[in-house]
């Protein structure tokens, strides 16, 4: 039979061991959400890719607006006759002239494609920011989950040490000691698995931000629970400003302009020429001004195929725009509701279930000290607290993911 002193001291030491926490680590550099997004969006590779695409599109616009090069012709004709040779030299400079307005329309179409490329570049930058935001909060979530698991594993390790001492004095059973050891081994494995997940998320975020391999993970600062979303009407009003939809509208306008240019295929382009003609004969020489006008006859190619192609592209792109807009509208409405519901669920769970689990853990500690509860029941009470903390983290992360997707759907690129 245990003495009164041992009966009191043993449970008290074990209960105290189950609430020990590890000391804080050394101070590390900080990284917050805005810095992560800025780093991902400011990468040289991303900037070169977007600027290169825009420059290429602008070059096409310049090319579409250029006049055709003039043509210089020289012709020499030598004819032998009875009285001698007759030589004719002709110098001609000709220039095609666009009288149909097709060149201007095609330049305008190229300008709309520049607008589309710029919008697509903004969309690509926006997506890089959204991906960085997701990875950032994946790191935050896994960091918090690992910290909770480490806290639990540390409690079990300290409790195992105390329980081993108590077992040598036959104050606890061998089954209780083995059960505690099994829980500690499982907790250590959980910590290692969460550390692997954390390392994976960090490496993905590091690469996206363009940081060098081997960079030590800084101190991540961010709250998992997202702020309340704006009203649905406010979010829907931003729909038309989404870069991907603006790009599609610009490409529809470009196709319409190309079709209008092709519809003018029946109007021929004139080629105007001017020059000098010199005639040398044995007994005299003459020269005169040469003027020419030429135009192709639009008998076979009057731009029919080009017009059909541009009209088909315009129709297809307009359909893509309608589909993308309907999809975006559904995404915004769905994500708005999902974000609100998940955020409310996370708040209520942390306020009620997590708080109740903490109270039960404290009650279990008191009951164990009083000898009213065995070690296995105490472990279960503390384990339920860990499960509640993990559930709270997962719920908050789900709400944050939905909020991030909502920000991306409405065209936001910054926190």
KAMOLIN-V505138 format. One record per pair of residues at least 4 apart in sequence whose ideal C-beta (glycine too) atoms are under 8 Angstrom apart, sorted by the first residue. I is the first residue (numbers start at 0). J is the second residue. Records with the same first field share a line. If there is no record, write none. Layout:
# KAMOLIN-V505138
I = J ; J
This chain:
# KAMOLIN-V505138
1 = 5 ; 6 ; 9 ; 170
2 = 6
3 = 7
4 = 8
5 = 9 ; 168 ; 170
6 = 10 ; 370
7 = 11 ; 368
8 = 12
9 = 13 ; 161 ; 165 ; 168 ; 170 ; 171
10 = 14 ; 367 ; 368 ; 370
11 = 15 ; 368
12 = 16 ; 161 ; 165
13 = 17 ; 158 ; 161 ; 162 ; 165 ; 367 ; 374 ; 377
14 = 18 ; 364 ; 367 ; 368 ; 377
15 = 19
16 = 154 ; 157 ; 158 ; 160 ; 161
17 = 154 ; 155 ; 157 ; 158 ; 364 ; 377 ; 381
18 = 154 ; 364
19 = 153 ; 154 ; 157
20 = 150 ; 153
21 = 149 ; 150 ; 153
26 = 218
27 = 215 ; 216 ; 217 ; 218
28 = 217 ; 218
29 = 217 ; 218 ; 219 ; 220
30 = 34 ; 35 ; 135 ; 217 ; 218 ; 219 ; 220
31 = 35 ; 219 ; 220 ; 221
32 = 36 ; 132 ; 135 ; 136 ; 221 ; 414
33 = 37 ; 413 ; 414
34 = 38
35 = 39 ; 131 ; 132 ; 134 ; 135 ; 204 ; 208
36 = 40 ; 128 ; 131 ; 132 ; 135 ; 412 ; 413 ; 414
37 = 41
38 = 42 ; 131 ; 208 ; 209 ; 210
39 = 45 ; 127 ; 128 ; 130 ; 131 ; 207 ; 208 ; 209
40 = 45 ; 124 ; 127 ; 128 ; 131 ; 412
41 = 45 ; 46
42 = 46 ; 127 ; 208 ; 209
43 = 47 ; 209
44 = 48 ; 209
45 = 49 ; 123 ; 124 ; 127
46 = 50
47 = 51
48 = 52 ; 123
49 = 53 ; 120 ; 123 ; 124
50 = 54 ; 120
51 = 55
52 = 56 ; 116 ; 119 ; 120
53 = 57 ; 113 ; 116 ; 117 ; 120
54 = 58
55 = 59 ; 116
56 = 60 ; 109 ; 112 ; 113 ; 115 ; 116 ; 117
57 = 61 ; 113
58 = 62
59 = 63 ; 109 ; 112 ; 113
60 = 64 ; 106 ; 109 ; 110 ; 112 ; 113
61 = 65
62 = 109
63 = 102 ; 105 ; 106 ; 108 ; 109
64 = 102 ; 103 ; 106 ; 109
66 = 94 ; 95 ; 97 ; 102
67 = 94 ; 95
69 = 92 ; 93 ; 94
70 = 92 ; 93 ; 94
71 = 90 ; 91 ; 92
72 = 89 ; 90 ; 91 ; 92 ; 93 ; 274
73 = 88 ; 89 ; 90 ; 91
74 = 87 ; 88 ; 89 ; 91
75 = 86 ; 87 ; 88 ; 89
76 = 86 ; 87 ; 89
77 = 84 ; 85 ; 86 ; 87
78 = 84 ; 85 ; 86 ; 87
79 = 83 ; 84 ; 85
80 = 84 ; 85
82 = 280 ; 281 ; 282
83 = 280 ; 281 ; 282
84 = 281
85 = 278 ; 279 ; 280 ; 281
86 = 278 ; 279
87 = 276 ; 277 ; 278 ; 279
88 = 276 ; 277 ; 279
89 = 274 ; 275 ; 276 ; 277 ; 289
90 = 274 ; 275 ; 276 ; 289
91 = 272 ; 273 ; 274 ; 289 ; 291
92 = 272 ; 273 ; 274
93 = 270 ; 271 ; 272 ; 273 ; 291 ; 293
94 = 270 ; 271 ; 272
95 = 268 ; 269 ; 270
96 = 268 ; 269 ; 270 ; 271
97 = 101 ; 102 ; 103 ; 268
98 = 266 ; 268 ; 269
99 = 263 ; 266 ; 267 ; 268
100 = 104 ; 260 ; 263
101 = 105 ; 260 ; 263 ; 264 ; 266 ; 268
102 = 106
103 = 107
104 = 108 ; 256 ; 257 ; 259 ; 260 ; 263
105 = 109 ; 256 ; 257 ; 260
106 = 110
107 = 111 ; 256
108 = 112 ; 252 ; 253 ; 254 ; 256 ; 257 ; 260
109 = 113 ; 253
110 = 114
111 = 115 ; 249 ; 250 ; 252 ; 253 ; 256
112 = 116 ; 249 ; 250 ; 253
113 = 117
114 = 118 ; 245 ; 246 ; 249
115 = 119 ; 245 ; 246 ; 247 ; 249 ; 250 ; 253
116 = 120 ; 246
117 = 121
118 = 122 ; 242 ; 243 ; 245 ; 246 ; 249
119 = 123 ; 242 ; 243 ; 246
120 = 124
121 = 125 ; 242 ; 412
122 = 126 ; 241 ; 242 ; 243 ; 246
123 = 127
124 = 128 ; 412
125 = 129 ; 242 ; 407 ; 410 ; 411 ; 412
126 = 130 ; 407
127 = 131 ; 207
128 = 132 ; 412 ; 413
129 = 133 ; 403 ; 404 ; 406 ; 407 ; 412
130 = 134 ; 207
131 = 135 ; 204 ; 207 ; 208
132 = 136 ; 403 ; 406 ; 414
133 = 137 ; 400 ; 403
134 = 138 ; 200 ; 203 ; 204 ; 207
135 = 139 ; 204 ; 219 ; 221
136 = 140 ; 221 ; 223 ; 396 ; 399 ; 400 ; 403
137 = 141 ; 200 ; 203 ; 204 ; 396
138 = 142 ; 197 ; 200 ; 201 ; 204 ; 216 ; 219
139 = 143 ; 219 ; 221 ; 223 ; 396
140 = 144 ; 223 ; 392 ; 393 ; 395 ; 396 ; 399
141 = 145 ; 193 ; 196 ; 197 ; 200
142 = 146 ; 197 ; 219
143 = 147 ; 223 ; 392
144 = 148 ; 193 ; 389 ; 392 ; 393
145 = 149 ; 190 ; 193 ; 194 ; 197
146 = 150
147 = 151 ; 385 ; 388 ; 389 ; 392
148 = 152 ; 186 ; 189 ; 190 ; 193 ; 385 ; 389
149 = 153 ; 190
150 = 154 ; 385
151 = 155 ; 186 ; 381 ; 382 ; 385
152 = 156 ; 183 ; 186 ; 187 ; 189 ; 190
153 = 157
154 = 158 ; 381
155 = 159 ; 179 ; 182 ; 183 ; 186
156 = 160 ; 183
157 = 161
158 = 162 ; 179 ; 183
159 = 163 ; 176 ; 179 ; 180 ; 183
160 = 164
161 = 165
162 = 166 ; 171 ; 175 ; 176 ; 179 ; 374
163 = 167 ; 176
164 = 168
165 = 170 ; 171
166 = 170 ; 171 ; 172 ; 173 ; 176
171 = 175 ; 176 ; 374
172 = 176
173 = 177
174 = 178
175 = 179 ; 373 ; 374 ; 375
176 = 180
177 = 181
178 = 182 ; 374 ; 375 ; 378
179 = 183 ; 374 ; 378
180 = 184
181 = 185
182 = 186 ; 378 ; 382
183 = 187
184 = 188
185 = 189
186 = 190
187 = 191
188 = 192
189 = 193
190 = 194
191 = 195
192 = 196
193 = 197
194 = 198
195 = 199
196 = 200
197 = 201 ; 216
198 = 202
199 = 203
200 = 204
201 = 205 ; 216
202 = 206
203 = 207
204 = 208
205 = 210 ; 212 ; 214 ; 216
206 = 210 ; 212
210 = 214
223 = 392 ; 395 ; 396 ; 398 ; 399
224 = 342 ; 345 ; 346 ; 395 ; 398 ; 399
225 = 338 ; 342 ; 398 ; 399 ; 401 ; 402 ; 403
226 = 402
227 = 339 ; 342
228 = 234 ; 335 ; 338 ; 339 ; 402 ; 405
229 = 233 ; 234
230 = 234
231 = 235 ; 331 ; 332 ; 335
232 = 236
233 = 237
234 = 238 ; 331 ; 335 ; 405 ; 409
235 = 328 ; 331 ; 332
237 = 241 ; 409 ; 410 ; 411
238 = 244 ; 324 ; 327 ; 328 ; 331 ; 409 ; 410
239 = 244 ; 245
240 = 245 ; 410
241 = 245 ; 327 ; 409 ; 410
242 = 246 ; 410
243 = 247 ; 323
244 = 248 ; 320 ; 323 ; 324 ; 327
245 = 249
246 = 250
247 = 251 ; 316 ; 319 ; 320 ; 323
248 = 252 ; 320
249 = 253
250 = 254 ; 316
251 = 255 ; 313 ; 316 ; 317 ; 320
252 = 256
253 = 257
254 = 258 ; 309 ; 310 ; 312 ; 313 ; 316
255 = 259 ; 309 ; 313
256 = 260
257 = 261 ; 305 ; 309 ; 312 ; 313
258 = 262 ; 306 ; 309 ; 310 ; 313
259 = 263
260 = 302 ; 305 ; 309
261 = 302 ; 305 ; 306 ; 308 ; 309
262 = 302 ; 306
263 = 302
264 = 297 ; 300 ; 301 ; 302 ; 303 ; 305 ; 306
265 = 297 ; 301 ; 302
266 = 297
267 = 294 ; 295 ; 296 ; 297
268 = 294 ; 295
269 = 292 ; 293 ; 294
270 = 291 ; 292 ; 293 ; 294
271 = 291 ; 292
272 = 289 ; 290 ; 291 ; 292 ; 293
273 = 288 ; 289 ; 290 ; 291
274 = 288 ; 289 ; 291
275 = 286 ; 287 ; 288 ; 289
276 = 286 ; 287 ; 288 ; 289
277 = 284 ; 285 ; 286
278 = 284 ; 285 ; 286
279 = 284
280 = 284 ; 285
297 = 301
300 = 304
302 = 306
303 = 307
304 = 308
305 = 309
306 = 310
307 = 311
308 = 312
309 = 313
310 = 314
311 = 315
312 = 316
313 = 317
314 = 318
315 = 319
316 = 320
317 = 321
318 = 322
319 = 323
320 = 324
321 = 325
322 = 326
323 = 327
324 = 328
325 = 329
326 = 330
327 = 331 ; 408
328 = 332
329 = 333
330 = 334 ; 404 ; 408
331 = 335 ; 405 ; 408 ; 409
332 = 336
333 = 337
334 = 338 ; 401 ; 404 ; 405 ; 408
335 = 339 ; 405
336 = 340
337 = 341 ; 401
338 = 342 ; 398 ; 401 ; 402 ; 405
339 = 343
340 = 344
341 = 345 ; 394 ; 397 ; 398 ; 401
342 = 346 ; 398 ; 402
343 = 347
344 = 348 ; 394 ; 398
345 = 349 ; 391 ; 394 ; 395 ; 397 ; 398
346 = 350
347 = 351
348 = 352 ; 353 ; 387 ; 390 ; 391 ; 394
349 = 353 ; 354 ; 391 ; 394 ; 395
350 = 354
351 = 355
352 = 356 ; 387 ; 390 ; 391
353 = 357 ; 387 ; 388 ; 390 ; 391
354 = 358
355 = 359 ; 387
356 = 360 ; 383 ; 384 ; 386 ; 387 ; 388
357 = 361 ; 384 ; 387
358 = 362
359 = 363 ; 380 ; 383 ; 384
360 = 364 ; 380 ; 381 ; 383 ; 384
361 = 365
362 = 366 ; 380
363 = 367 ; 372 ; 376 ; 377 ; 380 ; 381
364 = 368 ; 377 ; 380
365 = 369
366 = 371 ; 372 ; 376 ; 377
367 = 371 ; 372 ; 373 ; 374 ; 376 ; 377
372 = 376 ; 377
373 = 377
374 = 378
375 = 379
376 = 380
377 = 381
378 = 382
379 = 383
380 = 384
381 = 385
382 = 386
383 = 387
384 = 388
385 = 389
386 = 390
387 = 391
388 = 392
389 = 393
390 = 394
391 = 395
392 = 396
393 = 397
394 = 398
395 = 399
396 = 400
397 = 401
398 = 402
399 = 403
400 = 404
401 = 405
402 = 406
403 = 407
404 = 408
405 = 409
406 = 411
407 = 411
